[in-house]
Amino acid sequence: MDIGGTLVKLSYFEPIDITAEEEQEEVESLKSIRKYLTSNVAYGSTGIRDVHLELKNLTLFGRKGNMHFIRFPTQDLPTFIQMARDKNFSTLHTVLCATGGGAYKFEEEFRTIGNLELHKVDELDSLVKGLLYIDSVRFNGQAECYYFENASHPEQCQKIPFNLDDPYPLLVVNIGSGVSILAVHSKDSYKRVCGTSLGGGTFLGLCSLLTGCESFEEALEMAASGDSTNADKLVRDIYGGDYERFGLPGWAVASSFGNMICKDKRESVSKEDLARATLVTITNNIGSIARMCAVNEVRLKLI
């Protein structure tokens, strides 16, 4: 379990090689938990199982099974702890592996309400090892890592698998509520080189303020149909075209939300435009910081 500042991410390994004898001896509480987790794609009003991310026929600790991924807002964690108590999680295992800041923040609630101890794992260790592990097992036969070839030319752009057999040194940009950027020199050697407070939590928080959206999915859906140029001031809005001396194309953003200075622009902009502009603002910022880190960390092969 990864208890982040905005979302809780839960992974559940479901064995599929259970023998008839094992099934007969299986306690009812375990059957109930497995049925509840695997037969639903939604839990309450906010919990979601991402079926499209499921890893099938995975071998883990000598057992074959499927890995399920479930997420829900961190603000609903007390409901999860209550459910764990009601479904008697502690009769099966008294220790739950957890990472993220919430593993420390909510440790006492897990102990006193859920009767569960948390085995805490550093989140950046989990990030690096998890990235390499997922690449090694592949995503249902497909490469997990990829890059875009000819990204500047949409008609020629192609998604190409990237081989992580020898990726070092590489830069890992972990976008959560905030952003941490790691320079990784081997599977056991890495350091945090930079970060920013402007991350996924910023995107959702600003979208909630500007548009009234209630969820990350709703914010992304609105952004997908919006036009950020209605809110942003572009290079061409200032120069009337490209700024050729410094190689700045006219479509580049000169000032995020710069058009919102004007009353008529504010009155004509849509909530979808604001969501899109927020997304572009955050991702442009993260991309710029990541590139600067890659340039400063000598001989980096990969971001």
N, C-alpha and C positions, 0 to 999 in steps of 0.2 A: 504494500500500500504506500502510495506517495501522497502525503498530505500537504498540498501547496497552499499558497496564499489565496487563491481563487477557486481551484478545483481539487477534489480528491480523486486520484486515479487508483483503481483497484485491479490487480491481475489475479485470476483464478484458474488454476490448472485442474482440468477435469480428466481423470484417467478414463480411457476407453478400453483398456485391456483387463478389466475386472473379471476375475474368474467367477464361476457359479458359486464356489465355496466362499469367496470373499463377499459376494453380494448377499449371500445368506447370513453371513456373520455381521454385515454392516449394520451399525446402529441406526435407529429411525431418525435421529436428529441429523446425521450426516446425509441420509437420503433426502430429508426435507430441505436441507440447505442446498444440495446439488440441484434438486428439482427447481427450487425457487430461482437460483441464479441462472440456470441454463434454459429454462422454459419461458423466460420473460426477456423482453428487450427494453422494457421501461420499468422503473421501480419508484412507486410513489409519483409525485408530480415533477421531479427533477432528475432522478437517476436514469442513466442511459447505458445500455450495453452496446458497444460499437461492433456490430456483427461483421462489418466489412474489414475490421482489423484482426479478426480471430485467426490464430495460428493453428492449423490443423495437423494432426498426426505428428506431433512434436514429441521427441524423446527427452525426458527429463528425469534424472536420477534413476535411470533404468526402467522407467514406466513410459508407456505411450499414451498420449492424450491430446486434448485441445486446450489452448490457452485463450481465455476470455478476458476482455478488457472492459471495465465498467467505470463510469465517472459520474460525479455529482458535485454540486457546489459545496465548498468547504463550510459554508454557513449552515448546511444541513447535516454536518457530521454528528451532532447530538442524536439525530434521528437514527443514523446508522448504528451508533453505539447502543441505543435502546433496542434496535432490531437484533443486534448480536446477542444481547442478553436474553431477549424473548425467544430466540431460536437456539439458545444454549450452545453458542460457539465454544464457550469455555469447557464444556464437557468433552470436546474433541481435542482441542489444543488450547493451552493457556498462554501461548506466546504467539504474537503476530509480528511479522517482519514489517518494519515501516521506515520510511525516509521522508525527507522534506521537513520544513520548519515545524509543521504541525505535529510531528512525531515527538517533539519536545513540549510544545504548547499544550497538547491535549493528553499527555501521558497519564496524568492523574485521573481524568475522566474515564479513560479506558480501564484503569485499574479498579476504580471504586464503583463504577456503574456497570461496565461490561465484564468485570472480573478477568481482564486480559492484560498481560504484560506485553510491552512493546520492545522488540529487539531492534534497536535503532541502528540504521546504516547511513553513512554520510551520503548526501544526495548527489554530490559531484562524482564520488566514486561510483555510485550506482549509474549515473549518466554515462560515464565513459565505458564501463564494463558492459552495460546494457546495450549501448550502440554497437560495440564489437560483437556481442553475443547474437543480437538480432541479425546482423550481417552474416554471421557464420551459419546460422540455421536457415537463413533466407526466408522470405515472406511467401509461404506456400509455393515454393519453387521459383519465385521471382526475386531479383535483386532488390534489396531494400533501399540502397543508395543509388542515386542517379544524378546526372547533370543535363543541362539543356545546351545542345549544340546549335549555333546560329541563333542565339536568343534574341538578337536585335532585328531579326528578319522573320516575322511571324509565318510567312509562307514556306520558309525553309527550316523552321525550328523543329528539332527532334529531341525526344527524351532518350538519353543514352545511359545504360547501366554503368555504375562506377565500381571498379574492383578495389576492395579494401584490404587485399592481402598484404600490401606494403604501403600504407598511407602516410607514414610518419615523415616529417612532423605535419600535424593537421590542426586546424582551428575548429573548435566546437562552439557553436553559438546556440545557447540554450535559452529559448524564449518561453518564459513562464509569465507569472504576474509581472516580474521584472526580467532583466536579461543578464546572464553571466556568460562571459567569453573565456574559453580555456584554450591554451596552447598545449597540445598533447604530443609528447616526444616518444612515448612508448605506451604499452598497455598499463604500465605501472608508474609512469612518470608524466605528470602534467602540472600546470599551474594556472591559476586564474589571472588573466592579464588585464581584464577590463570588464565593464558592465555598464548598464544604464537602468535607471528607474522607469524608463518609458518602455513598457512591454505590453503583454496581453491584458494585464489588469488595467493599464492606462487606456487601452483601446475600448474595453468593455465599459469602464467607468465613464469615459467621455461620451461614448455612444448612449449610455443610459441617461446622462444629463441632457444631451443635445436632441435625442430622438424619443426618449421614453421607452426604449426597448427593454425587455425583461430578461433576455438570455443571450449567451454568446452566439448561438445559432441564429437568433433573430437579428442580431447586429450584423453578422456576415451576410445574411440573406438581403438585408437592406443595402449593404455596401455593394453587393453584386449587381444591383440594378441602378446604382447611383452614378453620377458624373462628378468627379472631384474637381474638375476644372471650373465648375460653377462656384466653388468656394475658394479655390487656390488662385493666387496670382502667378502667372507663368512668365517666363523670360520674354515671350512675344508680347505680353501685355505691357511690358516696360519699354522694350526696344523695337517693337513693331515687327519682329522676326527673330532670327538667330543672333546671338552675340558671337560673331565669328572669331574675333580676336582671341577669345579664350575657349573656343570650341563648345560653347553652350547652345544647344538646339532650342528653338523657340518653344517646344513643348515641355521643356524642363521646368520644374516648380521653382520659382524664385522666392515665393513667400507662402508658406502653408496658411490657409484660411485668410490670405491677404485681401481677397475680394469682399470679405465680410465687413470691411471698414465702411463700405458704401451702403446706404440705407436701401436703395433699390435692389441691390444684390441680395441683401439679407431677406428682403420680402419675397424674392423669386426663388431662392434656394429651397430645395426639398430636403426632407429628413434623410432620404436615401443618398442625396449628394453629400450631406454632412457626415453620414456613416462612412462613405467611400473616402472622403477627404481625411477623416480620422485614420482610417486604415493606411492610406498612402503616407500620411505624416509619420506614423509609427514605423512602418516598414522601411521607408526611405532612411530614417534616422538609424535604425538597426543595421541596415545594409552599409551605410557610410562608416559607422563605427567598426563593423566587422572588417571592411576593406582596409581601414587604417591599421587595425591590429595585425592583419595579414602582412601588410607591407613592413611594419615595424618588427615583427617576429621573423627573423632571417630564415630563408629557405623553406617557408611553409608551402606544402604541396596542395593543400586542400582546405576549403572552408565547408 
